[in-house]
């Protein structure tokens, strides 16, 4: 297995963390009799030699040894090695850099050279190896007829249901990779999708057909699929248990622990959903069937799937969201926590679940604040989700949290979503802002969320506390500039109520690194363009972050910013995307002429979807003058897929919120433009 390993000049090779001198130890660790050492070695391979999917020269050097390890019947946990080889050799369609794509291509060649290993492993005595081998066989053996014959043979001989599912998935992969040889594979999949096959295998086959041959699906697909799911769950109910892997600290073990207890059932429905694509009526009906299953594990899987569906597609999601909310009353903590996690990131779309959220918040004060072993406490998920859904019932509970000795730092960011319903919280927010020590290490974490909330509420009575904070911030404070900008924006929003106190402070800031933000706030309070225009024009030649802030402020000045047009027109041709977009918006708003700006904004809208909210805000300010780009808004409103579709999302993801705000803004612009 390790013949020649010491002849490789590992010190001259690199991986994610530098020299590859430690790689021989990792490879030998994969052959260790100690399970913990094997898992640690596999974790190290993913972490260093295949970090986030990257391939290095040391990864290429490992491939022959990994193939030898996979082929050896003496090695335990060879399935993990096969999965690693599949990942290393898989196509990376996202790479566009020459070096990275070249290494990936060489990795594929290296794994393909050992494809005969995977042929032998399809009949291995270890079912976990047999489960991992079919995908490798389809990907790396360049003999389609032989591959199909081997898959057909294994489908007849195999008795392990997990391996049978892997074979079914590999048949679908075969159809996609070898369309000219697909007929035989499709016949197998069609046969597997009907009785008398096991309900789980039928679901697996339906998922593959949905993706590669939807014309072969039954007309009553949803009814069939939901029935099969429930039949399968009834059979599996007594067999489900936890992952059962060692609770080590490795990446591999943590990933395994995050898998659902019925990972196969989850995968079956994910595959079917993915295959249905934009057939949202069927996907919604399927999701509703999952969310009303008698089996709690099926419902939990459905909750997690709903997150991806709602994040990627625009539709009326009220009924599925209400069904997710219904899981909050389930007796299983893990199901409740899953529902809370999904509802947190739905913001206003979580409104149909508000009654269930409010009931949970009322009955479980222990969930109002989440306390961790390390770090500051945060707002609890149920209360956060309720507030983000704009439900007024969150207000009195947030008031109690604000009155506690320790307040979660993120509370201020959540309050802004309540709108006017949060108005009763203003006095407590002012009091908490008054307790912030300006020169403390945690000033940023404590002050910025509170300033955000007070700004959202437009609380004019907060001016004294904001000024106190501003005047007390010492130079050299960590993230001082961000705190100053938040305070200045607050003063720009409601500072005209105390203009005599606010104006001198803002003028003092015109000579600092926050000049552009201060100038914009001063314009809001005083309305004197002559006082801020020279500062903003000067900022156009400064560093990129300050320049962009200045461009945004000049746009707000409108025609009074005419003297800045020469500098802004130069920025319309800047290399930086956001400088081009913000400058184009400013030029159009200031000059009223869209000939220069409109083509730039149209291109950015099409090629960079994350610019769309900025461009829509510009069109809202332009009114009827923005009509040359209104076709983009009509197209956006007609689109079913969200503009920044991200099915996976992630902790703290605001993609869905951004998209909902974009849709609302497009409708408002077009409504105003047509007199609706």
Secondary structure, 3 states (H helix, E strand, C coil): CCCCHHHCCHHHCEECCEECCCHHHHHHHCCCCCHHHHHHHHHHHHHHHCHHHCCCHHHHHHHHHHHHHHHCCCCCCHHHHHHHHHHHHCCCCCCCCHHHHHHHHHHHHHHHCCHHHHHHHCCCCCHHHHHHHHHHHHHHCCCHHHHHHHHHHHHHHCCCHHHHHHHHHHHHHHHHHCHHHHHHHHHHHHHHCCCCCCHHHHHHHHHHHHHHCHHHCCCCHHHHHHHHHHHHHHHHCCCCCCCCCCCCCCHHHHHHHHCCCCHHHHHHHHHHHHHHCCCHHHHHHHHHHHHCCCCHHHHHHHHHHHHHHHHHECCCCHHHHHHHHHHHHCCCHHHHHHHHHHHHCCHHHHHHHHHHHHHHHHHCHHHCEECCCCCCCEECHHHHHHHHCCCCCHHHHHHHHHHCCCCCCCHHHHHHHHHHHHHHHHHHHHHHHHHCCCCCCCHHHHHHHHHHHHHHHCCHHHHHHHHHHHHHCCCCCCCHHHHHHHHHHHHHHHHHHHHHHHHHHHHHHHHCCCHHHHHHHHHHHHCCHHHHHHHHHHHCCCCHHHHHHHHHHHHHHHHHHHHHHHHHHHHCCCCCHHHHHHHHHHHHHHHCCCCCHHHHHHHHHHHCHHHHHHHHHHHHHHHHHHHHHHHHHHHHHHCCECCCCCCCCCCCCCHHHHHHHHHHHHHHHHHHHHCC
